[in-house]
Amino acid sequence: DLLVDGRSGNSRGGKGIGSTKFTEFWEACRQVLLPNAATEERRQDDILYASGATSISDLKNQATAILQDRVNSGDFDVLPPIPDESWIRLQFVPNVSTNALAEKFTGLLDVKRCVQSRSLRKEHQDQHFVNAMTRYYLEWIIELRKVYPGVEFFGQDDKAKIPVGDKVPIATGVRPGKLKGFTTTGGKNPNSAMDHDFHNSNLIASVELRCNIPNEISGSFYVGDEETGFGQIFVTLKDATFEPSNIFGHCASLVATIRKTGLNPTVLVLQTDGGPDHSLKRVAVQLALIGMFKELDLDHLVVLRGAPNGSARNKIERPMSLFNVGLAHASTKRGQMPEWAEGRVANCNSMQAVRDVAKQVDEEREKALKEVRKLEEKLTVAEAASASAGTEDPSVAQNTTMTAAQAAATAVPATNLVAALSTATGSVDVVANPQLSTTVLKARRDKAAEIASRSLKEEWKLSMNKPKDALAERFSRLKAGKHNVTVNPIPPDSASKELHSRLMEIDSKYTSDVNKKSHLEQVPDLMSWMDDHCVFTPYSLSVQKCPDNDCCGEIRTPEEHRQLAMQRQPTPKLDNARAGHFLSRNAALEKLLDAKDDSALTDLSDMPSHSQEKKDAKRKLHANRDNLINSE
């Protein structure tokens, strides 16, 4: 009984090669670990959405329950043999096949343990269409750059928010597996921080990439090689609470970056994602890009956006992993604000709550400023009255002919009254201080002035400067290609106002409040200008100067390169000769040249979502018609 023949675990038992006495149990284990696709509602292809067992013991219990059900249904007369957990563990495939321990595993279940991978991508139906359109423009950029250096390709996007602790440091959450931190040997590990916390502070890293333009489409559009590459990365750190991203800020930042690096392009291509601050469907985005076009005096501006869920294919996503190196094993905390400010935000549980409190503080400040002005006026009058009363020395006055009430009312001004004492003989001693009214007014004025000097927004920004400066220093030491990352300051408000003024040059009726489609009726001249100079598609925007110098000024691109520089790319069309593929750029351009108009620039007939939108619109029209008939 003490000795067990190990061969019994692998005995075929007359069931053929590869069989053991635990064959039924292993089959039950496979049902738990790899359920049949027909029984898994959300399973597609070879993707597993959940692990069938949480542990070896759980696997054993589930497999035993399956066998017991078969016994109860009559498939088995008795419960098949159940192996020990240690033996079950050895039926997996070893994670490291070269390990000495791997020789003990049988691999019978053909399953190995692993960590969940989060690299799945949700594919939008227009992704192939967008890929083809992007390739058209990339080939155009390469062709133009070979003969004309006045073309630039930029990418722009915001990195995920960086958490900042309010009272204690909070980890950034970036922990690359092979990138370890440093600490002294022995003692407590100083690389510690709270993993998460309820915090109201976040930083936004707005990233800009000056893309390298290779000689071939297969080359690097990132930063290029050490010798010929000219790609460069720029970043601006902003407080998410009071400095949120907006399209005019993005455009002002890009203008500042281009000028700071000494560039003066006539053709600019910008690639972004389709987020709310970059969506080409929004009128505010369109107007900001036109303002940037005018500010940089460009001849041709092209803006490309990715399909929904397809931002990973944008060139700007490449530098994001570099910033993870600077954020790895780091924790941040904002600086300490004055006691009154910390008290006001103590109960805030979101960034919006902090903004609301800041708005309340601003309202209180405005009221306090008005109060200070009123008190200053009263103080001036009181000081004049006090100066005139001081020559008669009315500090103590006696009156024996009046009653006590009369003496109290007439002896001194009420604002200077300190006390009125009645003597045994009926006389009244009135004690007065001519400086009392001014003293009270000064105290009230000083308190109001203290409230009038408060600004939670400014105090918050000062406290956020500490983590911003710390991360800026770390980012500036990162290097890609032959350039270090450049940390740029936030453009001043005047830079955004300059973009608005450029739009006012087109239409004098324009104001910064024009930011919706319904507002365009207020600016007819601007609408007319957009019709003449812009070509819109859901995933691209092209803005060009017209030949009229009075309208757009002189075209700066040299005459010999002008035709190629001003070339707009057609929308992709399906290739009938290659099922499932779009026409190449050259074939699409030939069709554009053969056409009698520019309809190929906006032809969306082969864009999947466009046909779906037409079906949805038709379905909605029919539904409205049916509802109308039913109501009658």
TAVEN-V123222 format. One record per pair of residues at least 24 apart in sequence whose C-alpha atoms are under 8 Angstrom apart, sorted by sequence separation. I is the first residue (numbers start at 0). GAP is how many residues later the second one is. D is the distance in Angstrom with one decimal. If there is no record, write none. Layout:
BEGIN
i=I gap=GAP d=D
i=I gap=GAP d=D
END
This chain:
BEGIN
i=168 gap=24 d=5.7
i=169 gap=24 d=4.8
i=170 gap=24 d=5.6
i=208 gap=24 d=4.7
i=402 gap=24 d=7.4
i=403 gap=24 d=5.6
i=59 gap=25 d=7.3
i=167 gap=25 d=7.9
i=168 gap=25 d=6.4
i=169 gap=25 d=6.2
i=170 gap=25 d=7.1
i=207 gap=25 d=6.0
i=208 gap=25 d=6.2
i=279 gap=25 d=7.7
i=401 gap=25 d=7.6
i=402 gap=25 d=7.6
i=167 gap=26 d=7.5
i=169 gap=26 d=6.3
i=206 gap=26 d=7.3
i=207 gap=26 d=5.0
i=278 gap=26 d=7.6
i=399 gap=26 d=7.0
i=400 gap=26 d=7.5
i=541 gap=26 d=7.3
i=31 gap=27 d=7.1
i=169 gap=27 d=7.2
i=206 gap=27 d=5.8
i=207 gap=27 d=6.2
i=277 gap=27 d=7.9
i=399 gap=27 d=4.5
i=56 gap=28 d=6.6
i=59 gap=28 d=8.0
i=206 gap=28 d=4.5
i=398 gap=28 d=6.1
i=399 gap=28 d=6.8
i=55 gap=29 d=6.5
i=205 gap=29 d=5.5
i=206 gap=29 d=6.6
i=397 gap=29 d=7.1
i=398 gap=29 d=6.0
i=570 gap=29 d=6.3
i=28 gap=30 d=6.7
i=31 gap=30 d=7.0
i=204 gap=30 d=6.2
i=205 gap=30 d=5.1
i=246 gap=30 d=5.2
i=267 gap=30 d=7.3
i=397 gap=30 d=5.9
i=398 gap=30 d=7.4
i=569 gap=30 d=5.5
i=570 gap=30 d=5.5
i=28 gap=31 d=7.5
i=31 gap=31 d=6.8
i=204 gap=31 d=5.7
i=205 gap=31 d=6.4
i=245 gap=31 d=5.4
i=246 gap=31 d=6.5
i=265 gap=31 d=7.2
i=266 gap=31 d=6.1
i=269 gap=31 d=7.9
i=271 gap=31 d=7.6
i=273 gap=31 d=5.7
i=397 gap=31 d=5.2
i=569 gap=31 d=4.3
i=570 gap=31 d=6.2
i=30 gap=32 d=7.9
i=55 gap=32 d=7.4
i=164 gap=32 d=7.6
i=203 gap=32 d=8.0
i=204 gap=32 d=4.7
i=205 gap=32 d=7.6
i=244 gap=32 d=7.1
i=263 gap=32 d=7.9
i=265 gap=32 d=4.6
i=266 gap=32 d=5.9
i=267 gap=32 d=6.5
i=268 gap=32 d=6.0
i=269 gap=32 d=6.2
i=270 gap=32 d=5.8
i=271 gap=32 d=6.3
i=272 gap=32 d=5.0
i=273 gap=32 d=6.0
i=396 gap=32 d=6.1
i=397 gap=32 d=6.6
i=568 gap=32 d=6.7
i=569 gap=32 d=7.2
i=570 gap=32 d=6.2
i=573 gap=32 d=6.5
i=28 gap=33 d=7.8
i=55 gap=33 d=6.8
i=165 gap=33 d=5.9
i=203 gap=33 d=5.6
i=204 gap=33 d=6.5
i=264 gap=33 d=7.0
i=265 gap=33 d=5.2
i=266 gap=33 d=4.9
i=267 gap=33 d=5.0
i=268 gap=33 d=4.7
i=269 gap=33 d=4.7
i=270 gap=33 d=4.7
i=271 gap=33 d=4.9
i=272 gap=33 d=5.1
i=273 gap=33 d=6.9
i=395 gap=33 d=6.9
i=396 gap=33 d=5.5
i=567 gap=33 d=7.4
i=569 gap=33 d=8.0
i=570 gap=33 d=7.0
i=572 gap=33 d=5.9
i=28 gap=34 d=5.3
i=164 gap=34 d=5.8
i=165 gap=34 d=6.9
i=202 gap=34 d=6.6
i=203 gap=34 d=5.0
i=265 gap=34 d=6.6
i=266 gap=34 d=5.9
i=267 gap=34 d=6.3
i=268 gap=34 d=5.8
i=269 gap=34 d=6.2
i=270 gap=34 d=5.7
i=271 gap=34 d=6.7
i=272 gap=34 d=7.6
i=273 gap=34 d=6.6
i=395 gap=34 d=5.9
i=396 gap=34 d=6.8
i=571 gap=34 d=7.4
i=27 gap=35 d=4.9
i=163 gap=35 d=7.1
i=164 gap=35 d=7.7
i=165 gap=35 d=6.6
i=202 gap=35 d=5.6
i=203 gap=35 d=6.2
i=268 gap=35 d=7.6
i=270 gap=35 d=7.9
i=395 gap=35 d=4.9
i=27 gap=36 d=7.7
i=162 gap=36 d=7.7
i=163 gap=36 d=7.8
i=164 gap=36 d=6.4
i=202 gap=36 d=4.9
i=203 gap=36 d=5.8
i=394 gap=36 d=5.7
i=395 gap=36 d=6.5
i=163 gap=37 d=5.0
i=201 gap=37 d=6.3
i=202 gap=37 d=5.4
i=246 gap=37 d=7.4
i=247 gap=37 d=7.7
i=250 gap=37 d=6.8
i=254 gap=37 d=7.1
i=273 gap=37 d=7.8
i=394 gap=37 d=4.9
i=24 gap=38 d=6.5
i=27 gap=38 d=6.4
i=162 gap=38 d=6.4
i=163 gap=38 d=5.2
i=200 gap=38 d=7.7
i=201 gap=38 d=5.4
i=246 gap=38 d=5.9
i=250 gap=38 d=6.8
i=272 gap=38 d=5.5
i=393 gap=38 d=6.7
i=394 gap=38 d=5.9
i=24 gap=39 d=7.4
i=27 gap=39 d=7.0
i=162 gap=39 d=4.6
i=163 gap=39 d=7.1
i=200 gap=39 d=7.3
i=201 gap=39 d=7.2
i=393 gap=39 d=7.8
i=394 gap=39 d=7.7
i=161 gap=40 d=5.4
i=162 gap=40 d=6.6
i=200 gap=40 d=7.0
i=203 gap=40 d=7.8
i=247 gap=40 d=5.4
i=251 gap=40 d=7.4
i=254 gap=40 d=7.9
i=393 gap=40 d=7.9
i=160 gap=41 d=6.0
i=161 gap=41 d=5.0
i=246 gap=41 d=6.5
i=250 gap=41 d=6.1
i=254 gap=41 d=7.0
i=272 gap=41 d=7.3
i=24 gap=42 d=7.3
i=160 gap=42 d=5.7
i=161 gap=42 d=6.4
i=271 gap=42 d=7.1
i=23 gap=43 d=7.8
i=160 gap=43 d=5.1
i=161 gap=43 d=7.9
i=270 gap=43 d=7.1
i=159 gap=44 d=7.0
i=160 gap=44 d=7.3
i=270 gap=44 d=7.6
i=271 gap=44 d=7.6
i=389 gap=44 d=6.9
i=158 gap=45 d=6.7
i=159 gap=45 d=7.5
i=270 gap=45 d=7.7
i=388 gap=45 d=6.8
i=157 gap=46 d=6.8
i=158 gap=46 d=5.4
i=207 gap=46 d=7.6
i=157 gap=47 d=5.7
i=158 gap=47 d=6.3
i=157 gap=48 d=4.3
i=158 gap=48 d=6.9
i=385 gap=48 d=5.3
i=156 gap=49 d=6.0
i=157 gap=49 d=5.7
i=385 gap=49 d=6.3
i=155 gap=50 d=7.6
i=156 gap=50 d=5.5
i=155 gap=51 d=5.9
i=156 gap=51 d=6.7
i=155 gap=52 d=4.6
i=382 gap=52 d=7.9
i=154 gap=53 d=5.7
i=155 gap=53 d=6.4
i=153 gap=54 d=6.9
i=154 gap=54 d=5.0
i=24 gap=55 d=7.1
i=153 gap=55 d=5.5
i=154 gap=55 d=6.6
i=381 gap=55 d=6.6
i=382 gap=55 d=6.2
i=23 gap=56 d=6.8
i=24 gap=56 d=7.4
i=153 gap=56 d=4.6
i=154 gap=56 d=7.0
i=381 gap=56 d=5.9
i=24 gap=57 d=6.6
i=152 gap=57 d=6.2
i=153 gap=57 d=5.5
i=21 gap=58 d=7.3
i=151 gap=58 d=7.6
i=152 gap=58 d=5.4
i=21 gap=59 d=6.0
i=151 gap=59 d=7.8
i=152 gap=59 d=7.5
i=378 gap=59 d=6.0
i=20 gap=60 d=7.0
i=21 gap=60 d=6.8
i=152 gap=60 d=7.4
i=21 gap=61 d=7.1
i=378 gap=62 d=6.1
i=377 gap=63 d=7.5
i=378 gap=63 d=7.2
i=536 gap=65 d=6.1
i=374 gap=66 d=6.5
i=534 gap=66 d=7.6
i=535 gap=66 d=7.3
i=374 gap=67 d=7.9
i=534 gap=67 d=7.6
i=144 gap=68 d=7.4
i=145 gap=69 d=7.2
i=374 gap=69 d=7.6
i=375 gap=69 d=7.2
i=374 gap=70 d=5.9
i=141 gap=71 d=6.3
i=140 gap=72 d=7.5
i=141 gap=72 d=6.6
i=141 gap=73 d=6.1
i=371 gap=73 d=5.6
i=141 gap=74 d=6.9
i=370 gap=74 d=7.7
i=141 gap=75 d=7.4
i=371 gap=76 d=5.9
i=370 gap=77 d=6.6
i=371 gap=77 d=6.2
i=138 gap=78 d=6.4
i=29 gap=79 d=6.9
i=137 gap=79 d=7.2
i=160 gap=79 d=7.8
i=368 gap=79 d=7.2
i=28 gap=80 d=7.9
i=367 gap=80 d=5.2
i=368 gap=80 d=7.0
i=367 gap=81 d=6.7
i=25 gap=83 d=6.9
i=367 gap=83 d=6.2
i=368 gap=83 d=5.4
i=367 gap=84 d=5.1
i=366 gap=85 d=7.9
i=232 gap=86 d=7.3
i=364 gap=86 d=5.9
i=365 gap=86 d=6.9
i=363 gap=87 d=7.3
i=364 gap=87 d=4.3
i=363 gap=88 d=7.4
i=364 gap=88 d=7.1
i=364 gap=89 d=6.7
i=364 gap=90 d=7.8
i=361 gap=92 d=7.9
i=221 gap=93 d=6.7
i=360 gap=93 d=7.3
i=361 gap=93 d=6.6
i=220 gap=94 d=7.0
i=360 gap=94 d=6.7
i=361 gap=94 d=7.9
i=360 gap=95 d=6.6
i=221 gap=96 d=7.2
i=357 gap=97 d=7.4
i=357 gap=98 d=5.3
i=357 gap=99 d=5.9
i=210 gap=104 d=7.6
i=208 gap=106 d=8.0
i=208 gap=107 d=6.0
i=207 gap=108 d=7.1
i=206 gap=109 d=7.7
i=208 gap=110 d=7.7
i=240 gap=110 d=5.5
i=239 gap=111 d=8.0
i=240 gap=111 d=7.5
i=151 gap=113 d=6.3
i=240 gap=113 d=7.6
i=241 gap=113 d=7.4
i=149 gap=114 d=7.2
i=150 gap=114 d=5.5
i=153 gap=114 d=7.7
i=155 gap=114 d=7.4
i=240 gap=114 d=7.1
i=149 gap=115 d=4.6
i=150 gap=115 d=6.3
i=151 gap=115 d=6.5
i=152 gap=115 d=6.0
i=153 gap=115 d=6.2
i=154 gap=115 d=5.6
i=155 gap=115 d=6.5
i=156 gap=115 d=6.2
i=340 gap=115 d=6.2
i=149 gap=116 d=5.6
i=150 gap=116 d=4.6
i=151 gap=116 d=5.0
i=152 gap=116 d=4.8
i=153 gap=116 d=4.9
i=154 gap=116 d=4.8
i=155 gap=116 d=5.4
i=156 gap=116 d=7.0
i=149 gap=117 d=6.3
i=150 gap=117 d=5.8
i=151 gap=117 d=6.3
i=152 gap=117 d=6.0
i=153 gap=117 d=6.4
i=154 gap=117 d=6.0
i=150 gap=118 d=7.8
i=152 gap=118 d=7.9
i=340 gap=118 d=7.4
i=337 gap=121 d=7.7
i=336 gap=122 d=6.2
i=336 gap=123 d=7.0
i=336 gap=126 d=6.2
i=334 gap=127 d=7.6
i=335 gap=127 d=6.0
i=334 gap=128 d=4.1
i=333 gap=129 d=5.4
i=334 gap=129 d=6.3
i=333 gap=130 d=5.1
i=334 gap=130 d=7.7
i=333 gap=131 d=7.6
i=334 gap=131 d=6.1
i=333 gap=132 d=6.3
i=334 gap=132 d=7.8
i=200 gap=133 d=7.6
i=333 gap=133 d=5.9
i=332 gap=134 d=6.3
i=331 gap=135 d=5.9
i=190 gap=138 d=7.0
i=192 gap=138 d=6.3
i=190 gap=139 d=7.9
i=326 gap=144 d=7.8
i=325 gap=145 d=7.6
i=178 gap=146 d=7.9
i=180 gap=147 d=8.0
i=175 gap=148 d=8.0
i=180 gap=148 d=6.3
i=199 gap=148 d=7.5
i=325 gap=148 d=5.8
i=175 gap=149 d=7.9
i=178 gap=149 d=7.6
i=179 gap=149 d=7.8
i=199 gap=149 d=6.4
i=325 gap=149 d=5.8
i=173 gap=150 d=6.2
i=198 gap=150 d=7.0
i=199 gap=150 d=5.1
i=200 gap=150 d=7.1
i=197 gap=151 d=7.0
i=198 gap=151 d=7.3
i=199 gap=151 d=5.2
i=175 gap=152 d=6.7
i=322 gap=152 d=6.8
i=325 gap=152 d=7.1
i=173 gap=153 d=6.1
i=174 gap=153 d=5.3
i=173 gap=154 d=4.9
i=174 gap=154 d=6.0
i=199 gap=154 d=7.6
i=171 gap=155 d=6.4
i=172 gap=155 d=7.7
i=173 gap=155 d=6.6
i=322 gap=155 d=7.8
i=171 gap=156 d=7.3
i=172 gap=156 d=7.8
i=173 gap=156 d=7.9
i=321 gap=156 d=7.5
i=171 gap=157 d=7.4
i=170 gap=158 d=7.2
i=171 gap=158 d=6.0
i=154 gap=159 d=7.8
i=156 gap=159 d=6.6
i=170 gap=159 d=6.0
i=171 gap=159 d=5.6
i=154 gap=160 d=6.4
i=155 gap=160 d=6.0
i=156 gap=160 d=7.9
i=170 gap=160 d=4.1
i=171 gap=160 d=7.2
i=154 gap=161 d=4.9
i=158 gap=161 d=6.7
i=169 gap=161 d=5.0
i=170 gap=161 d=6.7
i=168 gap=162 d=5.5
i=169 gap=162 d=5.6
i=168 gap=163 d=5.0
i=169 gap=163 d=6.7
i=168 gap=164 d=4.7
i=167 gap=165 d=6.1
i=166 gap=166 d=6.9
i=163 gap=167 d=7.6
i=164 gap=167 d=6.0
i=165 gap=167 d=5.9
i=166 gap=167 d=7.6
i=163 gap=168 d=5.0
i=164 gap=168 d=4.2
i=165 gap=168 d=5.9
i=162 gap=169 d=7.3
i=163 gap=169 d=5.0
i=164 gap=169 d=6.2
i=133 gap=170 d=7.3
i=163 gap=170 d=6.4
i=129 gap=176 d=6.8
i=129 gap=177 d=6.4
i=126 gap=179 d=8.0
i=126 gap=180 d=5.6
i=125 gap=181 d=6.4
i=126 gap=181 d=8.0
i=123 gap=183 d=6.7
i=126 gap=183 d=6.9
i=123 gap=184 d=6.1
i=123 gap=185 d=6.5
i=122 gap=186 d=6.5
i=123 gap=186 d=7.3
i=121 gap=187 d=5.9
i=122 gap=187 d=7.0
i=120 gap=188 d=7.3
i=121 gap=188 d=7.8
i=120 gap=189 d=7.9
i=294 gap=203 d=7.9
i=294 gap=204 d=6.7
i=291 gap=207 d=6.2
i=294 gap=207 d=6.7
i=290 gap=208 d=4.7
i=293 gap=208 d=6.3
i=290 gap=209 d=6.6
i=287 gap=211 d=6.9
i=290 gap=211 d=5.5
i=287 gap=212 d=7.7
i=290 gap=212 d=5.7
i=289 gap=213 d=7.6
i=241 gap=215 d=7.2
i=286 gap=216 d=7.6
i=241 gap=219 d=7.8
i=238 gap=222 d=7.3
i=238 gap=225 d=6.9
i=286 gap=228 d=7.9
i=237 gap=230 d=7.7
i=283 gap=230 d=7.6
i=236 gap=231 d=6.4
i=256 gap=231 d=7.9
i=283 gap=231 d=4.5
i=282 gap=232 d=5.6
i=283 gap=232 d=6.6
i=306 gap=232 d=7.3
i=281 gap=233 d=8.0
i=282 gap=233 d=5.4
i=305 gap=233 d=6.7
i=281 gap=234 d=7.1
i=282 gap=234 d=5.9
i=304 gap=234 d=5.2
i=236 gap=235 d=7.4
i=255 gap=235 d=7.4
i=281 gap=235 d=7.8
i=303 gap=235 d=5.9
i=304 gap=235 d=6.3
i=303 gap=236 d=4.6
i=252 gap=237 d=7.3
i=302 gap=237 d=5.5
i=303 gap=237 d=6.7
i=252 gap=238 d=5.9
i=301 gap=238 d=7.1
i=302 gap=238 d=5.0
i=251 gap=239 d=6.6
i=301 gap=239 d=5.6
i=302 gap=239 d=6.6
i=300 gap=240 d=7.9
i=301 gap=240 d=4.6
i=300 gap=241 d=5.7
i=301 gap=241 d=6.6
i=248 gap=242 d=7.3
i=299 gap=242 d=7.2
i=300 gap=242 d=5.1
i=251 gap=243 d=5.7
i=299 gap=243 d=5.7
i=300 gap=243 d=6.5
i=251 gap=244 d=5.7
i=299 gap=244 d=4.5
i=250 gap=245 d=7.9
i=298 gap=245 d=5.6
i=299 gap=245 d=6.7
i=297 gap=246 d=7.8
i=298 gap=246 d=5.3
i=232 gap=247 d=7.6
i=248 gap=247 d=6.2
i=251 gap=247 d=7.5
i=297 gap=247 d=7.7
i=231 gap=248 d=7.3
i=247 gap=248 d=5.7
i=231 gap=249 d=7.8
i=230 gap=250 d=7.5
i=232 gap=250 d=7.9
i=234 gap=250 d=7.4
i=236 gap=250 d=7.9
i=292 gap=250 d=7.6
i=231 gap=251 d=6.2
i=232 gap=251 d=7.6
i=233 gap=251 d=5.8
i=234 gap=251 d=6.3
i=235 gap=251 d=5.8
i=236 gap=251 d=8.0
i=247 gap=251 d=7.5
i=228 gap=252 d=7.3
i=231 gap=252 d=7.8
i=232 gap=252 d=5.2
i=233 gap=252 d=4.7
i=234 gap=252 d=5.0
i=235 gap=252 d=5.1
i=236 gap=252 d=7.5
i=237 gap=252 d=7.2
i=228 gap=253 d=8.0
i=231 gap=253 d=7.1
i=232 gap=253 d=6.4
i=233 gap=253 d=5.9
i=234 gap=253 d=6.0
i=235 gap=253 d=6.0
i=236 gap=253 d=7.5
i=289 gap=253 d=7.4
i=233 gap=254 d=6.8
i=235 gap=254 d=6.3
i=225 gap=255 d=5.5
i=224 gap=256 d=6.3
i=225 gap=256 d=5.6
i=298 gap=256 d=5.9
i=222 gap=257 d=6.8
i=223 gap=257 d=6.7
i=280 gap=257 d=6.9
i=298 gap=257 d=6.8
i=222 gap=258 d=5.8
i=279 gap=258 d=6.8
i=297 gap=258 d=8.0
i=298 gap=258 d=7.1
i=279 gap=259 d=7.2
i=279 gap=260 d=7.4
i=279 gap=261 d=7.4
i=202 gap=265 d=7.6
i=299 gap=265 d=7.3
i=299 gap=266 d=6.2
i=298 gap=267 d=7.6
i=265 gap=290 d=6.5
i=265 gap=291 d=6.2
i=266 gap=298 d=6.9
i=163 gap=303 d=7.6
i=149 gap=407 d=7.7
i=129 gap=409 d=7.1
i=147 gap=413 d=6.9
i=146 gap=414 d=7.6
i=143 gap=417 d=8.0
i=143 gap=420 d=6.7
i=143 gap=421 d=6.7
i=136 gap=432 d=6.7
i=135 gap=433 d=6.6
i=132 gap=438 d=6.3
i=132 gap=439 d=6.0
i=131 gap=440 d=6.3
i=128 gap=443 d=6.6
i=138 gap=446 d=7.9
i=135 gap=448 d=7.8
i=135 gap=449 d=5.4
i=131 gap=450 d=6.9
i=128 gap=453 d=7.8
i=128 gap=478 d=6.2
i=125 gap=481 d=6.3
i=125 gap=482 d=5.8
i=124 gap=483 d=6.2
i=125 gap=483 d=6.3
i=124 gap=484 d=6.7
END
